[in-house]
């Protein structure tokens, strides 16, 4: 019995040592994901509260770099190239630093988005874009710092900052029209090389209508002046499956020559093996 009590006591002490009390974070983290046209925009930031303090001009001094939130650096990620207030910004992730003033903010998109806090001074080589946005007073108090993406159209939106009695918005545009126009043009012009090639090789691999596969591979090859050795290899296999041995041999010889020139030993061997199988070596 004494031994059992000692075991129970040890277990209880171990549990007490390892147990942790979970409490709310003073500046909880937040994630926003928003589609703007065909571009995905993600925001990762923390949300401090006013808590009875004077924020801008006191807690957040005017004229100094602010991390734009709390805890880790606020991060924004664009899936496509965008333009922020007319300035080009490549697809990728950026820290957002701001330099608040009473009537306007500088909003800085900074390539070094990892870590916490803001640097004492910005490294201009890491500034991807910097815009100035007007401060708009709001007639009520917003307790919790908020960032959002609003005023969404197919090709634009605004990145918004709201806290205390301050509202700031930065417009940005996305390349929706360019992407959609290119897709429309491609579709209306009909299938291209890759479409015909993919369809032909799929029919070959799945044992579907080989005559149709042969038609599609011929269509694909007519669209390029320089087919690659692996593409010619597929053509030779489709021709062989379709019963056109002469065509298969001709394609395999072209594939072999191109593979030898490229130094690809695997395709050299595969073509030689096929040519031997078809009685051409």
Secondary structure, 3 states (H helix, E strand, C coil): CHHHHHHHHHHHHHHHHHCCCCCCCCCEEEEEEEEECCEEEEEEEEECECCCCCCECCCECCCCEECCCCCECCEEEECCCEEECCEEECCEEEEEEEEECCCEEEEEEECCCCCECCCCCCCHHHEEEEEEEEEEEEEEEEEEEEEEEECCCCCEEEEEEEEEEEEEEEEEEECHHHHHHHHHHHHHCCCCHHHHHHHHHHHHHHCCCHHHHHHHHHHHHCCCCCCCHHHHHHHHHHHHHCCCHHHHHHHHHHHHHHHHHHCCHHHHHHHHHHHHHCCCC
